[in-house]
Amino acid sequence: MILGAHVSTSGGIHNAIKNGTDLECDTIQIFLRNPNQWQGKPPTSEIVEKFITAWSKTDLGEVIVHDIHLSNLASPKPDVLEKSRQAFREQMELAQRLGIRYIVTHLGAHLGEGETFGLKQLTDSFDFLFENAEAPDVMPLLETTAGQGTNLGYCFEHLRDVIDMSKYSDRFGVCLDTCHVFAAGYDMRTESGCAATFNQFDDVIGLERLKAFHLNDAKSEYQSRVDRHEHIGEGNIGSTAFAYILNDSRFAEIPLIIETPQMKTMHEVNLSTLRKLKV
């Protein structure tokens, strides 16, 4: 079980390492810049070195980056598309400097142009990034989404199509968010439902592509297409799905990361709840 949390980088990205170890995490997820701003001030060489040194002095495994919230690599709007590509490129290149290999991103939204357009635009964005970003060791992880509005990624076929259409299909992995797939219509409330969901994932995408989980219960209803995270065991998914994932040997080496609410006060509680589900 490789269990962790999305943690704060307040005061500098190097502080995320201590925040993770204080929670006894095996893995952490971070933002490399303010997720609600296009422009990010890059860390100084001193901060980069502090991060690398702090990480090397711990038993912390993967550090995973999450893309900024503004990003829409499928956008039909030229200005947004350009900003999204530039921001993602900068994050990929910084991740390369830091020795981080995974960056999680949502698939974006087609904004009324249709899913076929959006998936092609997204694929073109990634091909552009693979050809232009100086980050050969960084792998984007396509995250499953709830499918609000015109958001892409609410079905496994969307992720498969982007990977298959790309000229660089070997550069992709997947991050499965339990809240998102539940809200999108994959029922994980029972063991049989979990088995069916992962069988479908394997058939459509392939379990070898699964590189990370976001473990979040759902405040939103099943098939609601609404993305609302809840504390573990307190939402509409319930504990069964998390126990299933934690005790499935296929996922023993995959980072399991919580993004549950109230990070400062509840991360410790949610991690404890998950640890108790491990048999």
KERO-628737 format. One line per 8 residues: their letters; for each residue z, y, x of N, C-alpha, C. Coordinates in steps of 0.1 Angstrom, whole numbers. Each point is the difference from the previous one (the first is absolute). Last residue first. Layout:
<pases>
a	Z Y X Z Y X Z Y X ~ ...
</pases>
This chain:
<pases>
vklkrlts	51 -50 -62 7 -13 0 1 -6 14 ~ -5 52 -22 -6 -9 10 9 -13 0 ~ 10 40 -25 -9 -9 -7 -7 -10 9 ~ 31 34 14 7 -10 -7 -9 -9 -8 ~ -17 37 24 5 -9 10 7 -12 -8 ~ -15 37 -25 -11 -9 4 5 -10 10 ~ 30 33 -14 -4 -8 -12 -11 -10 4 ~ 13 32 32 11 -10 -2 -4 -10 -12
lnvehmtk	-27 37 8 -2 -9 10 10 -12 -1 ~ 4 36 -30 -12 -8 -3 -3 -10 11 ~ 36 30 7 3 -8 -11 -12 -9 -3 ~ -5 33 33 10 -11 4 3 -10 -11 ~ -26 38 -10 -8 -9 8 9 -12 5 ~ 14 40 -27 -2 -13 -6 -8 -10 9 ~ 14 48 9 11 -7 -6 -2 -14 -4 ~ -34 29 21 12 2 7 12 -8 -5
mqpteiil	-44 -2 -22 0 -5 13 14 1 7 ~ -20 3 -48 12 4 5 3 -6 14 ~ -36 -27 -28 4 14 -1 13 2 8 ~ -35 -37 18 8 2 -13 5 14 0 ~ -29 -29 30 -3 14 -3 7 4 -12 ~ 0 -44 39 4 6 -13 -4 15 0 ~ -20 -46 27 5 14 1 3 6 -14 ~ -13 -45 34 3 2 -14 8 13 0
pieafrsd	-35 -29 36 9 11 -2 2 2 -15 ~ -14 -48 21 -7 13 -5 11 10 -3 ~ 4 -47 14 -2 8 11 -7 14 -4 ~ 13 -35 -31 11 1 9 -2 9 11 ~ -27 -17 -40 3 14 2 11 3 11 ~ -15 -44 -15 -12 7 3 2 14 4 ~ 35 -29 -17 -2 0 15 -13 6 4 ~ 33 13 -41 -13 -7 2 -3 0 14
nliyafat	38 22 -21 2 -14 3 -13 -8 2 ~ 3 47 -12 9 -1 11 1 -15 5 ~ -26 11 -39 -6 5 12 9 -3 12 ~ 17 -11 -42 -11 -9 3 -7 5 13 ~ 36 25 -17 5 -12 5 -12 -9 4 ~ -11 39 -22 5 3 13 6 -12 7 ~ -15 -3 -45 -11 2 9 4 3 14 ~ 34 -5 -34 -8 -13 3 -11 2 10
sgingegi	30 35 -20 3 -5 13 -9 -12 4 ~ -16 41 -34 11 -9 1 1 -7 13 ~ -31 33 -27 -4 -13 7 11 -9 1 ~ 5 44 -18 -7 -10 -10 -5 -12 7 ~ 43 26 22 -12 4 -7 -6 -10 -9 ~ 37 -2 32 4 8 -11 -11 5 -8 ~ -1 -27 41 7 -8 -10 4 8 -12 ~ -11 28 42 -2 -14 0 9 -7 -11
hehrdvrs	-15 52 -6 8 -8 9 -2 -15 -2 ~ -41 32 -13 14 -2 -4 8 -8 10 ~ -51 31 -8 9 -9 7 14 -1 -6 ~ -51 13 -19 14 5 0 9 -10 6 ~ -54 9 -15 7 -2 12 14 6 0 ~ -38 -19 -39 9 11 4 8 -4 13 ~ -30 -27 -31 -7 8 10 7 12 5 ~ 13 -38 -31 0 14 -4 -9 9 9
qyeskadn	13 -50 0 -14 5 -4 0 14 -4 ~ 48 -15 2 -11 -9 4 -13 5 -6 ~ 38 37 7 -2 -12 -8 -12 -9 6 ~ 34 35 28 -12 0 -9 -1 -14 -6 ~ 31 8 34 5 7 -12 -11 0 -11 ~ 6 -35 43 -8 9 -8 7 6 -12 ~ 10 -20 54 0 -4 -14 -7 11 -8 ~ -10 -13 52 5 10 -9 0 -6 -14
lhfaklre	-15 -10 54 8 -6 -10 7 10 -9 ~ -46 -5 33 10 10 -5 8 -7 -12 ~ -27 -24 44 3 2 -14 8 13 -2 ~ -39 -22 38 13 7 -3 2 0 -15 ~ -38 -22 22 7 4 12 14 7 -3 ~ -44 -32 -20 12 6 -5 9 3 12 ~ -43 -24 1 -1 15 0 13 7 -3 ~ -6 -48 -2 0 4 14 -1 16 1
lgivddfq	-3 -23 -42 13 3 4 1 4 15 ~ -42 7 -35 5 -9 11 13 4 5 ~ -30 16 -38 0 7 12 3 -9 12 ~ -6 -18 -45 -8 12 0 -1 7 14 ~ 27 -40 -8 -14 -3 -4 -9 12 1 ~ 47 5 8 -7 -9 10 -14 -2 -3 ~ 25 23 -32 -1 8 13 -8 -8 10 ~ 13 -23 -38 -11 9 -3 -3 9 12
nftaacgs	37 -27 3 -12 -9 0 -12 9 -3 ~ 41 21 -4 -3 -3 14 -12 -9 2 ~ 16 9 -44 -4 12 6 -5 -2 15 ~ 19 -36 -24 -13 3 -5 -6 13 6 ~ 45 -13 9 -10 -10 6 -14 4 -4 ~ 34 25 -19 -1 3 14 -10 -9 6 ~ 11 -9 -44 -8 12 1 -2 4 14 ~ 28 -36 -8 -13 -4 -3 -10 12 1
etrmdyga	46 8 5 -5 -7 11 -14 -4 -2 ~ 16 42 -27 4 -14 1 -6 -6 13 ~ -9 46 -12 14 -2 -5 5 -14 1 ~ -43 25 12 8 -7 10 14 -2 -5 ~ -54 14 -17 14 -3 -5 7 -8 10 ~ -41 37 1 3 -13 6 15 -3 -3 ~ -23 41 -13 -3 -11 -8 1 -14 6 ~ 11 49 14 -15 -2 -2 -4 -12 -8
afvhctdl	46 10 12 -5 10 -10 -15 -1 -2 ~ 18 -29 32 6 -3 -13 -5 10 -11 ~ -11 7 45 -8 -11 -6 5 -4 -13 ~ 23 35 23 -13 4 -3 -8 -12 -7 ~ 44 -7 17 0 9 -12 -14 3 -4 ~ 5 -25 40 4 -7 -12 0 8 -13 ~ -31 5 45 11 7 -6 4 -7 -13 ~ -29 -13 48 2 -2 -15 13 6 -4
cvgfrdsy	-39 6 41 14 2 -3 2 -2 -15 ~ -40 -14 40 4 3 -14 16 2 0 ~ -44 5 39 11 -9 -5 3 5 -14 ~ -44 7 38 8 2 -12 11 -10 -2 ~ -38 2 33 10 11 3 10 2 -11 ~ -40 -30 1 11 -6 7 11 10 3 ~ -42 12 -21 10 -7 -9 12 -6 7 ~ -40 34 8 11 -4 9 11 -7 -8
ksmdivdr	-39 20 -20 -6 -6 12 11 -6 10 ~ 6 4 -55 2 7 13 -8 -7 11 ~ 5 -16 -46 -10 9 2 0 7 13 ~ 34 -31 -13 -13 -7 1 -11 10 3 ~ 44 16 -8 -1 -8 12 -13 -6 2 ~ 7 23 -40 0 9 11 -1 -7 13 ~ 4 -26 -38 -13 6 0 -1 10 12 ~ 42 -22 -10 -10 -9 6 -14 7 2
lhefcygl	34 23 -23 3 -1 15 -10 -9 7 ~ -3 4 -47 -3 12 6 2 0 15 ~ 12 -37 -27 -14 0 3 -4 14 6 ~ 44 -10 -16 -3 -5 13 -14 1 4 ~ 22 36 -33 -4 -15 -1 -3 -4 14 ~ 12 44 -7 9 -6 -9 -3 -15 -3 ~ -22 37 28 9 -9 6 9 -7 -9 ~ -21 51 -7 -6 -13 4 11 -9 5
ntgqgatt	2 44 -35 4 -6 13 -6 -14 2 ~ -1 36 -37 -12 -6 6 3 -6 14 ~ 40 4 -34 -12 9 0 -12 -7 5 ~ 40 -28 14 1 12 -9 -13 8 1 ~ 14 -44 22 -12 3 -7 1 12 -10 ~ 29 -25 34 3 -2 -14 -13 3 -8 ~ -4 -18 51 5 12 -7 2 -4 -15 ~ -5 -22 55 -2 -2 -14 6 12 -8
ellpmvdp	-16 6 51 12 -3 -8 -5 -2 -15 ~ -20 -6 53 -4 5 -13 12 -4 -10 ~ 0 9 54 4 -10 -10 -3 6 -14 ~ -19 9 54 3 5 -13 4 -12 -10 ~ 3 1 55 -6 -6 -11 5 6 -13 ~ -5 10 57 6 3 -12 -7 -6 -12 ~ -12 0 48 10 -10 -3 7 2 -13 ~ -34 30 20 -6 -14 -2 10 -11 -4
aeaneflf	-7 54 1 12 -8 -4 -5 -15 -2 ~ -22 48 4 4 -7 12 13 -8 -2 ~ -40 16 -37 14 1 5 2 -8 12 ~ -43 0 -21 3 13 6 15 1 5 ~ -22 -38 -23 -9 4 10 4 12 7 ~ 26 -18 -36 -1 -10 11 -9 4 11 ~ 2 28 -38 13 0 8 -1 -10 11 ~ -35 1 -31 0 12 8 12 0 9
dfsdtlqk	-2 -34 -30 -10 -2 10 -1 12 9 ~ 27 4 -38 6 -9 11 -10 -3 11 ~ -15 25 -37 11 8 8 6 -9 11 ~ -32 -19 -30 -6 9 10 10 7 8 ~ 16 -26 -35 -5 -9 11 -7 9 11 ~ 14 21 -39 12 -4 8 -5 -8 11 ~ -32 12 -31 5 12 7 11 -3 10 ~ -15 -34 -30 -10 3 11 4 12 8
lgftegeg	27 -10 -37 1 -10 10 -10 1 11 ~ -3 30 -36 13 2 7 1 -10 11 ~ -37 -3 -30 -1 11 9 12 1 9 ~ 2 -32 -34 -10 -4 10 -2 11 10 ~ 29 8 -37 5 -8 11 -10 -4 10 ~ -3 47 -27 -2 -14 -2 5 -9 11 ~ 3 49 -9 -14 -4 5 -2 -15 -2 ~ 42 25 -10 -10 0 -10 -14 -4 4
lhaglhtv	38 2 30 0 12 -7 -11 1 -10 ~ 17 -35 33 -14 4 -1 -2 13 -8 ~ 42 -17 33 -4 1 -14 -14 5 0 ~ 35 -29 38 -6 13 -5 -4 -1 -14 ~ 23 -34 29 -15 0 1 -6 13 -5 ~ 48 -6 27 -5 -3 -14 -16 2 1 ~ 30 -13 44 -6 10 -8 -4 -5 -13 ~ 28 -11 51 -2 -3 -14 -6 12 -7
iyriglrq	1 -19 52 2 12 -8 -5 -3 -14 ~ 15 -27 51 -4 0 -14 2 14 -6 ~ 10 -11 47 -13 -6 -3 -5 0 -15 ~ 30 28 42 1 -5 -13 -14 -5 -5 ~ 14 24 42 0 -15 0 2 -6 -13 ~ -6 48 13 13 -5 -1 2 -15 1 ~ -43 22 2 9 5 11 14 -5 -1 ~ -30 -10 -35 -4 -7 12 9 4 12
alemqerf	6 22 -41 6 -13 0 -4 -8 12 ~ -19 42 -6 14 1 4 6 -14 0 ~ -44 3 -15 1 2 15 14 2 5 ~ -8 -6 -47 -4 -12 8 2 2 15 ~ 7 37 -28 11 -10 -1 -3 -12 7 ~ -34 32 -2 11 5 8 12 -9 0 ~ -37 -9 -29 -3 -2 14 11 4 9 ~ 5 8 -45 1 -14 3 -3 -3 14
aqrskelv	-7 44 -15 15 -3 0 2 -15 3 ~ -44 15 -5 5 6 12 15 -4 1 ~ -23 -14 -39 -5 -7 12 6 6 13 ~ 9 22 -40 6 -13 -1 -4 -8 13 ~ -19 42 -7 14 1 3 7 -13 1 ~ -45 1 -15 1 3 14 14 2 5 ~ -7 -9 -46 -4 -11 8 1 3 15 ~ 7 35 -31 11 -10 0 -3 -12 9
dpkpsaln	-34 32 -6 11 6 7 12 -10 1 ~ -39 -13 -26 -3 0 15 12 6 8 ~ 2 -27 -47 1 14 4 -2 1 15 ~ 4 -42 -25 -14 6 -1 -1 15 5 ~ 37 -41 16 -3 12 -8 -14 4 0 ~ 28 -36 22 -11 -4 -10 -5 12 -7 ~ 37 0 31 -12 -4 8 -12 -4 -9 ~ 46 29 -3 -9 -7 -10 -13 -3 8
slhidhvi	56 20 9 -13 -6 4 -7 -7 -11 ~ 44 22 0 -11 8 -4 -14 -7 3 ~ 45 -16 12 -3 -2 -14 -13 7 -4 ~ 8 -21 50 5 11 -8 -4 -2 -15 ~ 6 -44 31 -9 11 -1 6 11 -9 ~ 29 -37 28 -6 2 -13 -8 13 0 ~ 17 -38 40 -3 14 -5 -5 0 -14 ~ 33 -35 31 -12 1 -8 -1 15 -4
vegldtks	25 -34 38 1 13 -6 -13 2 -7 ~ 23 -49 17 -11 10 -4 6 13 -5 ~ 37 -25 21 -13 -5 1 -11 10 -3 ~ 53 3 21 -9 4 -12 -14 -5 3 ~ 41 -2 28 -7 -12 -4 -9 2 -12 ~ 13 38 39 5 -7 -11 -7 -13 -3 ~ -11 34 34 14 -3 2 7 -8 -11 ~ -45 19 0 0 -11 9 15 -5 3
watifkev	-9 38 -29 -5 -13 -6 2 -12 10 ~ 9 44 16 11 -4 -10 -4 -14 -6 ~ -32 20 29 12 -5 7 11 -5 -9 ~ -39 20 -18 -3 -13 6 12 -6 7 ~ 5 43 -19 -3 -10 -10 -2 -14 6 ~ 3 38 28 13 -3 -6 -1 -12 -10 ~ -39 18 18 7 -8 10 14 -4 -5 ~ -25 30 -26 -7 -13 0 7 -10 9
iestppkg	15 44 0 4 -7 -12 -7 -14 -1 ~ -12 29 35 14 -4 2 5 -8 -12 ~ -43 19 -1 0 -12 9 14 -4 2 ~ -8 26 -45 -2 3 14 0 -13 8 ~ -15 2 -52 11 -1 8 -3 3 15 ~ -29 21 -41 2 -12 8 12 0 8 ~ -9 24 -47 2 4 14 2 -13 8 ~ -30 5 -46 13 -5 5 1 4 15
qwqnpnrl	-29 11 -50 2 2 14 13 -5 5 ~ -10 -5 -46 -12 -5 7 2 1 15 ~ 40 -9 -36 -7 11 7 -12 -6 7 ~ 36 -25 -22 -5 9 -10 -8 12 6 ~ 24 -35 25 -10 -7 -8 -7 9 -11 ~ 20 10 51 4 3 -14 -11 -6 -9 ~ 0 -26 44 0 14 -3 5 2 -14 ~ -1 -43 18 -2 7 13 -1 15 -2
fiqitdce	26 -40 -30 -11 9 0 0 7 14 ~ 20 -51 -9 2 14 2 -13 8 -4 ~ 29 -53 -1 -12 8 -3 3 15 1 ~ 22 -50 23 1 13 -8 -14 5 -3 ~ 32 -48 16 -13 7 0 2 13 -8 ~ 36 -29 5 -8 -7 10 -14 7 2 ~ 51 21 -15 -14 -3 -4 -6 -9 11 ~ 46 23 -8 -2 -14 4 -14 -5 -4
ldtgnkia	18 45 -5 -1 -8 -12 -2 -15 4 ~ 2 32 34 12 2 -7 1 -8 -13 ~ -40 1 26 10 -9 6 14 2 -7 ~ -36 28 -13 -3 -14 -3 11 -9 5 ~ 3 46 11 1 -2 -15 -2 -14 -4 ~ -9 11 44 15 -1 -2 2 -1 -15 ~ -44 6 12 4 -12 6 15 -2 -3 ~ -22 40 -13 -2 -11 -9 5 -13 6
nhiggsts	-1 41 25 12 -2 -8 -1 -11 -10 ~ -37 17 27 9 -9 7 13 -4 -8 ~ -33 33 -15 -3 -14 -3 9 -10 7 ~ 17 49 -14 -9 -6 10 -2 -14 -3 ~ 26 30 -28 4 4 14 -8 -6 11 ~ -3 -26 -45 5 14 1 6 3 14 ~ -22 -40 -23 -3 5 14 5 14 2 ~ 12 -45 -36 -3 14 3 -3 2 15
vhaglim	-10 -47 -27 11 8 5 -4 14 4 ~ -12 -50 -28 -6 13 4 12 9 3 ~ 8 -52 7 -1 11 -10 -8 11 5 ~ 10 -59 8 2 14 4 -2 10 -11 ~ -1 -57 20 4 9 -11 2 14 5 ~ -18 -52 10 -1 13 7 1 11 -10 ~ 10 -56 4 0 12 -9 0 12 9
</pases>
